[in-house]
Amino acid sequence: MDPEIPASESNSCQIDNAIMTPELFVSLMNQFYHKGWMVGSSGGMAVEQDNLIYYSPSSVQKERLRGCDLFVFDNEKLELVRRPPNGKIKESACTPLFNHILNTPDLIDTLLEHKGAPAVLVRNHGLFVWGPTWEKTKIMTECLEYLFELSCELIKHGIPLCDEHLCGDDVQ
């Protein structure tokens, strides 16, 4: 017989429907820092929740980030609605570049052609991952990172990434 869960705890057991908050955002960035995905002040993240886009600042140690350090963009009004109170905290110099990359006709055409694709790897900038919820996006990011690490290990040890009969001669 299963023990009864008190009502006060039952709400805390929900999966895949947590609302993104600045505190949760910085907690995720801290986790990514400790996984080695955002070392030093590198790496960035953005999450949309109820037409608000939370995004990380540039040149800030990700493990020390606080909720008030985030930028918040209103996607409906198309304006920045919150800046960090510390005037030294800046938006990434790459923000216009990322917006350009994500809005290039080639990328848009490719994404439309591959509608189920959960990510794109952009040369010299890294991995962009998206999904219907932040939880599913986080899981996809973790899976892709695992596959990238595994691929690097296979290559390092001279093991082919796939069977040449399946992949042809063009694939390492």
MOKA-V596955 format. One record per pair of residues at least 6 apart in sequence whose C-alpha atoms are under 6 Angstrom apart, sorted by the first residue. I is the first residue (numbers start at 1). J is the second residue. Records with the same first field share a line. If there is no record, write none. Layout:
I: J / J
This chain:
16: 135
22: 67
23: 67
30: 63
33: 39
40: 61
41: 59 / 60 / 61
44: 56
45: 55 / 56
46: 54 / 55
47: 53 / 54
51: 74 / 75
52: 73 / 74 / 75
53: 72 / 73
54: 71 / 72
55: 70 / 71
56: 70
57: 90 / 91 / 92
58: 90 / 91 / 92
68: 84
69: 84
70: 84
71: 82 / 83
72: 80 / 81 / 82
73: 79 / 80 / 81
118: 129 / 130
119: 128 / 129
120: 127 / 128
121: 127
130: 137
131: 137
